[in-house]
Amino acid sequence: MQYSGCEIFAVYNTVYSLLSHPLMSLPELISRFEKDGMALGGKFGTSPKALRDFLESQGFATSFSTKEKDFDTLAAAYPSLIFTMYNDRNDIRKEIHTIHISKNNDKYLAHNVYCNGRTVGPYPTFRELIENINSGKAKGIFLMGIQKS
């Protein structure tokens, strides 16, 4: 989980944010994605498609984009987000990371960015939040908006 479990933490945090309680325990969620969703045996974490399939199977509505130009519009339309990013836009060796982003009073708050329990934000726009992650080096790969159906 330390190396390739960030996507599962993002799903857990998203569900908790939307429902104020988890759907299942974290070990149960991990087991579920170990059975269906690991990318290259977990070496590349969990597939974004598996995240979306799981959330939709649990009754959530989702929408996603891989185009950074669409991220602000998508982010504005949903109360909860899962965001996959390059940690450093200039050095792929710094790997990727997936986080949950919640919204409260139209302000964005990123969870588990540095794997230390602290949050980043709040910021008034999605773009401003991302510009304040990893000293502005983060670059978006995938953004999924999630809401209760």
N, C-alpha and C positions, 0 to 999 in steps of 0.2 A: 504494500500500500504506500509506503514511503516513496518508492521510486515511480510507481505507475498507477496510483489509486486516486489521483486528483479528480478525475472525472466522476468517480463514484461519490466522493465527498461533495462534489458540486451538485449531484442529483439529490443526495441526502439533504443538503442545505436548502436547495430549491423547494423540495417538498415541505420541509419544515417551515420555510418562510411563507408558503402559500396556505398551508393547512393549520399551522401552529402546533403540529405534532408530526412525527414520522409515520410513514406507511408501514414500516417494518424496522427491525433493529439493524444497525449498521452491519453486523456479521451476516445477517440474512441477505442484505442488499449486496454485499461483497460476493457471497456465494452465488447469487442470481447472475451477476455479471461474469463471474468466473466460468459459469456454465454456458453463457451466451453473451458475447460482447467483447471479449479480449481481442485486441489487435496484435497480431504476431506473437501470440502466447503471452501477452501482457507487456512485451518489450516496448510497444508503442501505446501503452495504456488501454483505454476502452474506446471502442469505435463510437463516433458521434451518432451514427445511425442507431446503434444499440441504445444509446441514451434516449434518443427520440422515441424509438419503438417502445421502450419501457414506460416512459412517461405517458405516451398515448394509450398504452394498454391499461394504465391506471386511471384513465379518464381525464387527462390533461390535454388541452389544446396547445399545439406548438406551431411555430414557423421558424425557418432558419435561412441564413444566407452565408455565403463564403466571400461575398463582395464587400470590402470595407466601405465603399460608397453608400451601401444600403444600411449600414449598422446603426446610424443615428435614428433613422426612421423606424427600423425594427425595434430598437431599444425603447423608443418613446411609446410604442403600442402595447407593451407587455409589462406586467408588474414584476416579473422575475426573469432572469437571464442566465444562460450558461455560455461562457466565453472561453474559447481556446485561442491561445496567442503564442507567438514566438516570444521568449523571454528577452531576446536581443535581436532586433531587426537586422543587425549587421553581422551576427555571428550565430549561425544555426547550431553550432556546438554547445550553445547555452541552453539548448533544448526548448521544449514547449511546455505549457502549463494550462490547465483548465480550472476555471473558477466560477463561483456563483456570484451574481450581482443582484442585489435587491434594490427596490425603490421604495422610498418613504417620502411622502410630500413632494413627489417629482424630483427627488434627489437620489443620486446613484451611490451605492455603497458596495465595495468589492470585498468578498470574504475569501480567506485562505490564500491570499496572494503570495505571501512569503512563508506559508506553512508554520506560522507561529501563533495563530489564534487572533492576531490583530486584524483590523479592517483598514481599508483605504477609502477615504472619503468622509463625509458625503460631498459630492460635486453636483452642480446644477445640470450638467450635460454628460452624456455618455462619452463623448469625445474628450472632454476635460478630464474625466476619470481615467481614461486610458493613457492620456498624456502624463499622468502622475504615477504611473506604475513603472517600476524599474528605471527610474530617472528619465522617463520619456522614451525608453528603448523598446517597449512592447509594441508588437505588430499583430493585428488581428488575423486569424485564420478562419474562424467559424463562430457565428453567433446564433444562438437559439433563444427565441422568446417563448415563455411558458405562462399559461394561465389556467385557472380552473375552468372546466367546460361548463 
